[in-house]
Amino acid sequence: MSPAGGQSGAPDPARWVSVAEAARLTGTDPSTWRRKARQEHARATRGNREPKAIRSRNEAGRLTWYVARDFDGLRATPEPEPREQRESAQLAATYPKHVRELAYRKVYWLDEWRRRLAQPRKLGETARTIAEGLAREAAVRERGSMEVSARTLERWKAEYFALGADGRIRGVEALIDRRGVGRPAGERIGNAGRDPRAVEWFYSLYRTEQKLPAKLCHEATLHEARKHGWAWSPSYAATANWLREHDDKSVSCLLREGKKAWSKRYMPHLEQDHEALSPGELFVSDHHEIDLWAQYKGGQKRPWLTVVQDVRSRCIVGWHVGPAPHQDAILCALRMAFSTWAIPETMRIDRGKDFTSKLFQGLTRQQRNQLRREWGPDWKRELARMDAADGPLDGKWRGIAGELGIRIVEAIPYSPWSKGTVERVFRTVSEGFAKSFATYCGNSTRTRPEGLQDVRAGRLGKVKGDLGVVDGAIVPALQRVKDDFAQWVDIYHQTAHRGLGGATPLAVWKTARSLRKAEGDALLQLMETRGVYRVGANGVRLKVGGATIGYGKSSPVLRGLSGRDVLIAVNPDDVSHCWAYTTDRKPIGCLESNRRIHPLTNADDVREAIAEQLRERNVMHQAGRSSARRMVTAEQRAGEHRRARMEELRKTGTCDAKGSATIVPVQTGFVGVSRASRTLSEPLCDDPRPWHEQLQDLLEDEPEVKPAPMSIAERYADLLPDDDPGTEAATDDEPAPGLRGLL
């Protein structure tokens, strides 16, 4: 009888009983007996004895567990149980112990009341007085664990002898307090005494994208349950326990947080078996901001750590500590990994633009997206086929990964578990390295030390010892952080790792079957190569440290190469010059920078200079915008502010802050002199005609008759004498001679 394979038929029922039957006989859950059977079989196997639990096939042909009838006090022959014992087993499987004990105490006082009622009574003693005396006695004996009164005993009696749905007396179960515990017999498992309609109402509020709090949904459901008479616990703690134990969290996550969150949390993931890999076969790289503050160029910054890790051995094969994460930091870490340890076959990298740059992969992200749209998901294979047939693209430059034959695998966006080994290293750095500094800042407000600002500001005074005191504060320099991290990495490699079965990373690395290596000078040249650039009139121009720098303007080695492509290599530790090569890797010569750059200027210095230049430019722009305002007096500014406020008030129809009208009536000297005129809005008369016809009548007054114009002679006839001889000779066209003098 093998527990794995089972028997061909069911075992002897006189000796063995199934776990389902054992659960029925003992009134427990079948899962409890399955767990006991597995444990018994395991103990018997270790002790080399005959087990009292086996796994065999039943009459239906399904594998199930069987236990011996003498196992763990199980009766050898099943006997019919009385109703009280069956109820006790059912209650024990449904309700907690303290709830059952409280119900049995109620039954005790109910039986005591019935017993005293059956005894001969004294004169004038009624059932009510007996109940009141028993209640006083119960108050002393129960010591406040439950309240007993005459009305309580009557209610208990009615509930105890009430008939259930099956026509039987409800019994002890009717006296159980179901507030937040258990579920009544026959109800669907998972509701815990709650009406299915109330549960449906609760989930209609809870499982929405608004993500309503569970307490708010509970209160709304309780209000609705009281209105319709549904069974729902009034306690939010009971609802929280029910939600924690019986809620389908997968469905709730899908309806509350969306499909994306549900797929990340509940969809099955492919587990990676790192033990199937060999050391040096798969590397993973990422950036991390160290949880401490360090001194850097007169200020304080949090250093950035760039790590290259071997997945199988967990060794930190390459690293770089600097003021910022950038492409040059990745190159420094990769140079350490490839030259000191090995060149991997595959690398899993982050999807940041510094990792997916043309320098590292040979193609920009836009070029890769274009190829993916044109050639589909197999664009890499098609590109490799064209490269083998027609020669490499872009002047035989395929990026550092392509030149070394490294297959690149980009991590899943917003999924830190896709590179979980390096994320675990970052946690170890925070716990084991960053906390050793007084300027440890934590990764959240919860883990941030309370006195961090005092430490950074130097308000603790000078501290003795090798603590790196700078300006009175315990703030280490960035170079000291680098040196300490190098020592910490050596200790990390020699420390037992729980994920490696107790072995050290260095010991696992030594189990590598084979490692890929490259010649030192060729590898150094490759790691410094920035790509293919075209020679122009002023040499070549390329970006180093975020700044565009020109090289070879007056260099004689570039004569005759104008318009041709060359490979450029730059050492990030010295950007004052670069090296030029032909596309087939033949050296051309050294190119000096077009502008004078101090020797040994590294890429971090260039980045810091660019940042400082941008800050100064912003200050100049701000000063230029505010320079004209500095000559304005306070009175002028106040007047401008007042005019601006008045303009805002004028737009709303008011002229002051109180909201008074813009047009105000003013009394003049003509008040009372003129007659009141009726406006068009007032009725002119009781004439039923339209107003425009009535207005036409007012406008049609008698026209003013103007007199005919008089001649000059008629106008001045009174001035002439009667006997003037010139009067007869005068005509209408020419005035009299006597009038010429007047004219």
Secondary structure by P-SEA (a helix, b strand, c coil): ccccccccccccccccccaaaaaaaacccaaaaaaaaaaaaaaaaaacccccbbbbbccccbbbbbbcccccccccccccccaaaaaaaaaaacccaaaaaaaaaaaaaaaaaaaaaaccccccccaaaaaaaaaaaaaaaacccccccaaaaaaaaaaaaccccccccccccccccccccccccccccccccccaaaaaaaaaaaaccccccaaaaaaaaaaaaaaacccccccaaaaaaaaacccaaaaaaaacccaaaaaacccccccccccccccccbbbbbccccccccccccbbbbbbbbbbbcccccccccccccccccaaaaaaaaaaaaacbbbbcbbbbcccccccccccccccaaaaaaaaaacccaaaaaaaaaaaacccccccccccccccbbbbbbccccccccaaaaaaaaaaaaacccccccccccccccccccaaaaaaaccccccccccccccccccccaaaaaaaaaaaaaaaaaccccccccccaaaaaaaccbbbbccaaaaaaaaacccbbbbccccbbbbcccbbbbcccccccccccccbbbbbbbcccccccbbbbcccccccccccccccccccccaaaaaaaaaaaaaaaaaaaaaaaacccccccaaaaaaaaaaaaaaaaaaaccccccccccbbbbbcccccccccccccccccccccccaaaaaaaaacccccccccccccccccccccccccccccccccccccccccccc
